[in-house]
Amino acid sequence: MSDEVYVGNAGVDAALDRGWLLGHFKPPGDPRHSEDVEIKWGVHEAGEERAVWVEGEVRTALLVLINGRFRVELPGRSVLLAEPGDYVVWGKGVGHSWRAEAPSTVLTVRWPSVPGYRVG
């Protein structure tokens, strides 16, 4: 790996860091290190869900369904992603939770990448 190029496989690399492929948490000098954005390749079994509702979110997020059936809970609204390519975006300050209704793969992009921020 050079300091400018990284080639990998999302399924393989995601398993090494709770699904996260890119963000502030990757080592400095690694092309996947970013303080601007975080990217996650999430693979979830049917019935898997976020154990804790996220409050006080300071980032904007985009979640895209690659395959499966995935529900995102937002304040006052439940969003079902059922077709590949379905997506939802929520902004700073919007709490959320989620549940995989079927085995699902989702791509999450969050910005900015906030050091020290982690929910359960």
N, C-alpha and C positions, 0 to 999 in steps of 0.2 A: 504494500500500500504506500503510495506517495502522499505527500501532504495536500495534494490538490485533487486526487481522484480516489474514489472508493467504489468498488463493484461488489455487489452482494446479492443475496436473496432475502426478500422481506420475511418469508416464513422461517428461514433459518436464523437470521439475525435478530428477529423480534423475540425469539425464544430466549435470547441471552439477556434481555433487559426489560422484562415485563411488557414487551410489545413495542417499546420505543426504539425508533430507528434514528432519530435526529433530534438534537436539542442541546441545551447548556450542559447537560449531564454527561455528554460524550467527552473524552479527553481532549484538552487543547491540542491543536496540531492535527487532529483527526478531521477530515473534511465533513464529517457528520456533526461536528460541534457547531452549535448555533445559539446565539442569544436572542435571535429574532423570531424563531419558529421551532415548534416541536411536531414531530410526525410519528404516529403510532400505527402499527399493523396489528389490529386486535382480532384474535381468533377465539371465539366463545362457544361453549357447549350450550345446548338448549337448556333453559332454566337458569343459566348463570346470570347474576345481576350485581349491580353496584351495591355493596353492603351499606354504604353511608351516602345520604343525599349531600351533594356538593353545595356549600354555601359560600358566599363571599368571593366568588370567582373573579379574578382580575384579568382574565384573558378572554379573547374571542375564540370560538371553536367552530370547526366545520367537521361533520361526521358524514362519511359516504359509505353506503352499503355496497360491498363487493358481491356478496352472496348471502343467502339465508333470509331471516325475518327478525328484525331488531326494533325494539321499542325504546324511544327516548322520552322520559318524563321531564317536563318543564313546568314552571309555575302556571297552573291553570290550563295546561294543555298537554295532551299525550300525542306523540308523533310516531306513526308506524312506518318503518322503512321496509318495504316488501319486494320491490323490484330492484335488480342490480342498477346502480346509478342513483337511486333515491338518496337524497341528502337533506340535512338540516343544519342551519347555522344559528348560533346564539351568541349574544354579545356579553361584554363585561357586566358583572353583577347578576347574571342570570344563573340561578341554581339549576341543578339537573341530577337525574339518576337514569339508569337504563336497565333493560332486561333483554336477553336473547330469547326470543320465542321459538327459535329453531337454531340448529348449528349455524353460526354466522361468522363472516369475516367483514370487518369494517376498517376503513382508513380514517384516522382522526388527525386533523391539523389544528394546532393551537398556536396562538401568537399573542404576546411575545413569549419567549421561553423564560420562565421566572425561576431563578435559583432558590432552592430551599422550599419551594411550594410542592406539597404532596398531600393528597387526601387518601387515607386508609388503604 
